[in-house]
Amino acid sequence: MNIIVLGASRGIGLEFVRQYRAAGASVIATARDAAGLQRIEALGAKALKLDVTDPASISGLGWQLDGEKIDVALYVAGVYTRGGATEPPSREEFDRAMHTNVLGAMQAIPQVAPMVEAAGGKFVFITSEMGHIAGVDSSYGWVYRVSKAALNMAVAAAQPDYPRATFVAISPGWVKTDMGGADAPLEVGASVEWMRHTIAAAQHRRHVQFLDYNGQPFKGW
Ligand SMILES: NC(=O)c1ccc[n+]([C@@H]2O[C@H](COP(=O)([O-])OP(=O)(O)OC[C@H]3O[C@@H](n4cnc5c(N)ncnc54)[C@H](OP(=O)(O)O)[C@@H]3O)[C@@H](O)[C@H]2O)c1
């Protein structure tokens, strides 16, 4: 099985590398600095340098992966923003979140999805319950919420262009990582183990599904 993890220097992405390697898969994973690349290589995966906010960096991905068939591609890279709707977001904060969480995924799809199609594989995007419009009850993390809702639309809209691939948007739950913090109820190992089962069980649908880490579909988007 061939896996690619985009954004794997630490946290959920690195844990996907660890678990898929332990399951015997061949894994390619990306990081944007030397320390992250080393952590990936230490797990026996092939490490590629990639900053998802840099279009030149992502367009290099296509030729670096030339000829690969990818069974599972994961877009994990993401950044969080604080602040709610009582303060205008700064342009820098807005751009950072939208470029990493949305534009990066939209740049990656045309590069990676053809290789997922070739394998009849799955393209998984780590989104968030915080981007669930139908369930929102607070503006906390306002820009982040907007970015994940936009990511969901990017994923849903792209699926028909790659009919032999299965696109899935998954929320990892609230997970103990640098982003999730120490109070999060889910250990990263448990979240990723659940998500691997959910990914393996995901079926191709005409409309992309937005799933919780444990496979439960969200009602609406
Ligand atoms: N933890 C949670 O509770 C939670 C909940 C819902 C959704 N999520 C989502 O899960 C994903 C992973 O989050 P995490 O909890 O593992 O967070 P994390 O520990 O903060 O890790 C974030 C990852 O994204 C990478 N990244 C950020 N900007 C990047 C860029 N420009 N190019 C390439 N990689 C970049 C980071 O790489 P660097 O080391 O280079 O910064 C790091 O590998 C994110 O999409 C996040 O929104 C997390």
The ligand as a Tripos MOL2 file, in Angstrom:
@<TRIPOS>MOLECULE
LIG
   48    52     1     0     0
SMALL
NO_CHARGES

@<TRIPOS>ATOM
      1 N1         -5.3550   18.8480   17.2840 N.am      1 LIG1
      2 C1         -6.6610   19.0290   17.1700 C.2       1 LIG1
      3 O1         -7.4120   18.9920   18.1780 O.2       1 LIG1
      4 C2         -7.2890   19.2370   15.8050 C.ar      1 LIG1
      5 C3         -8.6930   19.3370   15.7520 C.ar      1 LIG1
      6 C4         -9.3050   19.4980   14.5060 C.ar      1 LIG1
      7 C5         -8.5330   19.5550   13.3560 C.ar      1 LIG1
      8 N2         -7.1810   19.4680   13.4440 N.ar      1 LIG1
      9 C6         -6.4160   19.5230   12.1730 C.3       1 LIG1
     10 O2         -5.4990   18.4570   12.1000 O.3       1 LIG1
     11 C7         -4.3650   18.8420   11.2860 C.3       1 LIG1
     12 C8         -3.0820   18.5300   12.0440 C.3       1 LIG1
     13 O3         -3.0900   19.2810   13.2500 O.3       1 LIG1
     14 P1         -2.1830   18.8940   14.5280 P.3       1 LIG1
     15 O4         -3.1010   18.8600   15.6900 O.co2     1 LIG1
     16 O5         -1.3060   17.7600   14.2230 O.co2     1 LIG1
     17 O6         -1.3790   20.2670   14.6270 O.3       1 LIG1
     18 P2          0.1700   20.6010   14.8620 P.3       1 LIG1
     19 O7          0.7390   19.6620   15.8520 O.co2     1 LIG1
     20 O8          0.2030   22.0610   15.1240 O.co2     1 LIG1
     21 O9          0.8190   20.2600   13.4170 O.3       1 LIG1
     22 C9          0.5010   21.0610   12.3040 C.3       1 LIG1
     23 C10         1.2200   20.4680   11.1100 C.3       1 LIG1
     24 O10         0.9260   21.2610    9.9500 O.3       1 LIG1
     25 C11         2.1770   21.5930    9.3590 C.3       1 LIG1
     26 N3          2.1330   22.8490    8.6240 N.ar      1 LIG1
     27 C12         1.6830   24.0580    9.0380 C.ar      1 LIG1
     28 N4          1.8990   24.9790    8.0790 N.ar      1 LIG1
     29 C13         2.4890   24.3330    7.0390 C.ar      1 LIG1
     30 C14         2.9580   24.7280    5.7670 C.ar      1 LIG1
     31 N5          2.8870   26.0070    5.3470 N.pl3     1 LIG1
     32 N6          3.5110   23.7910    4.9490 N.ar      1 LIG1
     33 C15         3.6210   22.5130    5.3610 C.ar      1 LIG1
     34 N7          3.1940   22.0660    6.5500 N.ar      1 LIG1
     35 C16         2.6450   22.9650    7.3830 C.ar      1 LIG1
     36 C17         3.1370   21.7180   10.5270 C.3       1 LIG1
     37 O11         4.4680   21.7310   10.0630 O.3       1 LIG1
     38 P3          5.6370   22.6160   10.8280 P.3       1 LIG1
     39 O12         6.2030   21.7040   11.8960 O.co2     1 LIG1
     40 O13         6.6050   22.9250    9.7460 O.co2     1 LIG1
     41 O14         4.9930   23.8280   11.4110 O.co2     1 LIG1
     42 C18         2.7440   20.4730   11.2950 C.3       1 LIG1
     43 O15         3.2840   19.3060   10.7230 O.3       1 LIG1
     44 C19        -4.5780   20.3230   10.9730 C.3       1 LIG1
     45 O16        -5.1310   20.4610    9.6830 O.3       1 LIG1
     46 C20        -5.5820   20.7720   12.0220 C.3       1 LIG1
     47 O17        -6.3420   21.8880   11.5990 O.3       1 LIG1
     48 C21        -6.5280   19.3110   14.6350 C.ar      1 LIG1
@<TRIPOS>BOND
     1     1     2 1
     2     2     3 2
     3     2     4 1
     4     4     5 ar
     5     4    48 ar
     6     5     6 ar
     7     6     7 ar
     8     7     8 ar
     9     8     9 1
    10     8    48 ar
    11     9    10 1
    12     9    46 1
    13    10    11 1
    14    11    12 1
    15    11    44 1
    16    12    13 1
    17    13    14 1
    18    14    15 2
    19    14    16 1
    20    14    17 1
    21    17    18 1
    22    18    19 2
    23    18    20 1
    24    18    21 1
    25    21    22 1
    26    22    23 1
    27    23    24 1
    28    23    42 1
    29    24    25 1
    30    25    26 1
    31    25    36 1
    32    26    27 ar
    33    26    35 ar
    34    27    28 ar
    35    28    29 ar
    36    29    30 ar
    37    29    35 ar
    38    30    31 1
    39    30    32 ar
    40    32    33 ar
    41    33    34 ar
    42    34    35 ar
    43    36    37 1
    44    36    42 1
    45    37    38 1
    46    38    39 2
    47    38    40 1
    48    38    41 1
    49    42    43 1
    50    44    45 1
    51    44    46 1
    52    46    47 1
@<TRIPOS>SUBSTRUCTURE
     1 LIG1         1 GROUP 0 **** ****
